[in-house]
Amino acid sequence: MLVSYLLCVLTLATGALSKSPVYTPVAPPPGFATARNGQFIVNSGMYSFAGGQQYWLTSRATTDDVWRKTFDRYKELGVRVARVFVYGIDSTAGPSPAVYHQWSGAKLTVNYGENGLGRIDKMLAMAKQYNMKVILVLADNWGAQSGSMNTYVRNVIGAAGNYHSDFFTNAAVIKVYEQFVQAVVTRYKASPEVFAWELANEQQGDITSIDGRRARPGFTAAAMTKWIADRSAFIKRLDPHHMVSIGDMGYYNIPGHSKHTHDGKVQMDFEANLRIPTIDFGTFHLYEWFPPTKEWGLEWIKGHVDSMKKIGKPVICEEFGAAGGNNQTAIYPAWVKAMLDGGLNGVIPWQVSGVGIYKQASQKTFDDLDIYPEKTVVWSTLKNMAQVLNARRFVPR
């Protein structure tokens, strides 16, 4: 019988594990996605997917027309799984109108209203209507919006919250994060439209290169792996049927390596984290400034394909992008071919756009990373990719 995993023995103190989890197999409810033998499974059949994401939707969309146009665009592209951010994202357009986290000092109140989790209610209803599933992302590594790690740290710890990595180690911060996670997971744990829970978007211990927020001295990749193990186990206790992923960029931990994506200085360890029993599949992100070459991107894809085969769990590329239509035209066909040939279980480009999605005006795109039909070669490449992925009944290994 196809199985997901039930977390049977968990002892939690302020959300942390005091002993290793023990699992007993249980049958997943009908329509739920699970992982088995390196594949995704839905209703006893292998499930791979092309995905889509559009942060504007749950953060800034103001009319039903924007929602409809976005899902129509997803359908046109062949999207089976949409990645969804359960937090408002500030931008050059101003603070996010959506507020999922309502802060009063260190106290967090979850907003269940129309401009909070009501947006996720709508997202899941739309996904059901369009026969899609969603990955729900539960926090953000970046910025200072209400659901970012920096906001948790600054609000809960106060003036002493100078280290980004305190999000992963401070018991009071962890407790408030788990408060939000519990509210979201328990609200939607019966929904087959939920593909998976994602702990956060692109978590890292040290983000000095972006906004000066560094890791506390002594914070290690092992400490990050413990946080991932403990938080994923917490979710499995709340909801044993849905999958859990990390949401990370796929950085490795090889001290002394010449590339910043491999040297471990942001305290991420892709292979160690993928081996955690309560993590069901791996994620990585790919952008042409990682450094900026098509060839390096092919190496990055191959590295994660190799890790996937070594560890035996599904892996998806859940963000990839290159700035500008000409750059995308030159790069995407090769990257997509490598992902398909390597047997990745899912691929999600950044990000679907078009007239009427960002604004009720003629604005077609928010930035040069966006994809839309007028980028004809790129759009055709991604549509063909979706046809291949969505039709697969096995993944080559």
N, C-alpha and C positions, 0 to 999 in steps of 0.2 A: 504494500500500500504506500502511496506517496505520503510524505510526512513533512510537517514543519516541526518545530521544537518547542516543547513546554518546559519552562524554567521551573523546576520542582523545588530545589533547595536554594534559597537565597536569604541571607541574613543581612539586612540593610540597617545601617546606622548613619543618620543624616545623609542617606542616599548612597552610602559606600558599601561595597562588599566586604564581609569579614571572612568568608570562606568561598572556595571555588564552587561555581554552579554545577548542578547535576541535572541532566536532561532526560526526559522520557518522550518518545515520539507520540504525536497525536495527529489525527487527520485534519488537514486544513479545511475550513468551511468552503462551500462551493464558490467559485469565482475568485478566491484569494490567490495571490501570487506567492510562490515559495521557491526555494532553491534546493536542488538536489543533484549531486554528481556533476557539479560545474555548469548546470543549466538552470534557467528559470522554468517553472512549471505552473500552468494554470489549468485546472480541471483535467488533470492527467495528461495534458499535452505540453510539448516544449513551447516556450514563449520567448521570442527575442523581439527587439523593438527598435524603431526609430523614434526619437523623442523631440520635444520642443520645450522652450521656455520663453517667458516674456514677463520680466519683473514688474512691468508697469501695471499688469492686470490686477494682482492682489494688493498692490501698493498705491496705485494712483488712478485707476480707471473709475470714471464717474457715471457712465451711462451703460444701459443694457446693450446698446449698439456696439460699444467697444468690445464687450464680452463676446457677442455673437460674431463679430468680424474676426476676432482672434481665433476662436474655435473653428470658424470656417477656413481660416488660413492654415491652422493645424491639420484639418481634414484634407485640404488640398495637397499639403506636403506629405501626408501619410503618417502623421504623428499617432503613436499608440500610447505613449506615456509622456505626461507633461510634468516638468519639475516646477515646484511651487514654493515660494518663500513665505513663511508664516511670520512675517515681520514687515513693517513699513520700511521702505528704502528712500532716504533723502537723495536729492539730485540737484542739478543746476536749475531745475524747475521749482525748487524750494522744498521745504519739509514735506514728508509723506502725509497725505490726507488720511491714510489708513493708520490706525493706532491699535495694535494688538496688546501692547504693554502700557499700562497706566501706572506711572511711578509717583509716589509721594515719599520723597527721601529714599530710604532703603526698602520701603514697602511696595510690593508689586501687586496690582490688581489686573487680572486678565479681563480684557474687553470682549464680552460675548455679543456685543451689539452689531448692528448692520455694518459699521465701519471697523469692526474687528473680526472676530471669528465668523461673523455673518458672511464675510467675503469667502471664507473657506467653505462654508455651507454651500454658497453659490457655485464655487469652483467644482465641488464634488457633484453637485446636481448637473452642471454642464457636462462634466466628464461622463456621467452616466448616460446623458442624452446622446453624446457623440461616441459612446462605446470606447472610452479611454480610461486610463488609470493615471494616478498622480503620485509623485514623490513629494512628501511634505518636509521641508527644511526648517529646522526648529530654532536656529540662531545664526548670527552672522559674525564672521571674524573681523569685518571691516567697519570703519565709520563710527559715527556717534549717534545713530538713530536709536529708537527706543528698544529694539531687539538685538542690538550689537553687544558683543562681549565687553567692549570698553564701557558701555553704559551700565551693564551689570556690575562691573568692578567698581566704577566710580560711585554709583549710587549706593551699593551695599557696604563697601569698605570706607567710602568717603575720601578725604584728602590723602589718606595713606595708600589709596589704590593706584599706585604708580606703575605697576607691573602688569602687562597684558596676561602673563601666564597665571596670575592669581585666579582667573576665571576657572582654571582647571584644578586648583589645589585648595582654595579657600573654602572652608566648610559652609560658611554663611552664603557665599555666592552660589555654590553648588545647590544648596537647599532651595534658593529662589529660582534658579534655572529649572530644577526638577519640579517645582510648583507649576511653572508654565508648561513644561513637557507633559505633566500629568493631566493638566486641563485639556490639552490638545488631544493627547492619545486616548483618554477615556471618552472624549466626545465622539471620536471617529473610528474607534477600534472595531466596530461592527461593519464598517463599510468595505465592500470588496473593491470599490474604486480606489482605495489607498493601495498603491503598489508597495511602498516602503516608507518608513520613518528615516529621516536623515538627521544625525546629531547636530550638524552645523554646516555652514558653507565655508570651506577653505580654511579650517582651523589651523593655526600655527601658534607655537609658544612665543616666538620672537618675531615682531613685525617692524623692527627698527627701520628697515629700508622703505617702508610705506609712510608711517606717521610717527616714527620715533618711539613707539611703544615696545619696550623690550621685555624679555623674559627675566624673571627674578633669578639672580645668580644661584646656580645649583639645579635649576629646572632642566630635566633631561627628557630624551625621547622615551625612556622607560616610564617616566612619570606621565607623559601624554598617553602612552599605551594603557596605563592603569586607568586613567580617566575614561578612555574610550571603552575599556572592558566594563568598568563599573556603571557607566551611564547606559550602555547598551543592555546590560543585565537588568537595570532598573526598568527600562522600557519593556523588555521581554516579560518581566513580572507583571506589568500592567496589561500587556497584550501579547500573549504567546503565539498568535497566529500570523501577524504581519512581520515582514522582514525589516531588518535594521541595517543601515549603511552609515558610513562616516561622513561623506561629503567633502573629503579632502582632495588636494590637488595631485596627490600621488607621489610626493617627495620621498626619497629614500634616505637611509641613514648609513652612509659609508664614510666615516671620518677620514679626512685627508683627500677626499675626492676633489677634482678640480672644478666641478660644476656645483653651483649653489642649489640645484635641484636634487643633488645626491649627497651633499656633505653633512647633512644632519643638523645644520645650525639653526633650523627652525623647529627642531625637536619633533619631527615626524618620521615614521619608519613604516613605509608602505607594507612590506612583507610581514613584519611582526604584527602590525595591526590587522592585516587580512586574516591572520591565523587565529584571531580571537574567536572563540566558539559562538559568541552572541552577535558577531558581525556576519551577515549572510552573503554580502558581495562587496567587491572593491570598486572604488571610483578613482578616476584621475581626470585632470583638466589639462588642456593643451592650447597654448597661444604662441603666436609666431615671434614673440619677444622673449621666449624662454631660454635660449637666445634666438635671434630672428633669422632662422633658416628653415627651409622646407626639409632639408636633410636631417637636421637635428630633431625635428618633429617626428620623422620616420623612426629615428632611434628611440625616442621617448615612447612611441606606440609599441615598438617591438619589445622594449624592456617590460612593459606592463602585460603584454601578451605572454612573455616568458614567465612572469610572476604568476599569472593566471594559471598557466599549465602546471607550474611547479606546485602550487598550493591547492589547486583543484576546486576553486570557487569561481562563480561568475565575476566578471569585471566589465564595467562600462566606462566609456569616455563620456562624461556628463556635461562637459563644457569644452568647446574648442572654437577658436576664432583667429582671424587675421584681419587687420584693418585695411579697408578699401577694396572696392570691387575688383580691380586689376590684380591685387595681391591674392584675394580669395580665388580668383579664376586660375591663377598660377599654382596655388598650393592645395586647394581642397580636393581635387580629383585624386592626387597622390595619397593624401592622408586618408581619405575615405577608402580607397582601395586597400591600403595597409590594414585598416581596421576590419574590413570585411574579410580579407584573406587571413588575418590573424584569428578570426573567430570571436571577436568581442560580442558580448551578449546584448549590448545596447549602445546606441550612439546618440548624443544630444548636442546639436550645434548651438552656439550663442549667436544671436537670438532672433526669433521670428518677428518680423515687422511688416509695415505696409501702411498705406493711407488709411486714416481713421482708427488705427490701433493706439497710437500715442495720443493723438488729439483729434477732436472733431473738426479737423481742418485738412489742409492739403499736405501736412507734414508726413513724409513717407518713412522717415527713419530718425532715430535718436542719435546714433553715432555710426561710425564707419564699420563697426563689427556686425551690424544688423544684416539679416538676409531677407530678401523679398523677391517676387517673381521677375522684376525688371533686371535683376542680376541673373541673366538667363543661363549662363553656364553653371553658375553656383547652384541655382534653383534646380536645374535639371539633374545635376550631380546628386543633390540631396534627395530628390524625389526617387531617383533610381536606387539610391542607397536604401530608402524606406521600403521599396518594393522587394528588395533582396532580403532585408532583415525580417520584415513582417511575414514573409512567406516561408522562412526557414523552419524545418522540422528537426534539424539537428545543427549543432555548431561544430565545425571542423576543429579537431584538436591535434 
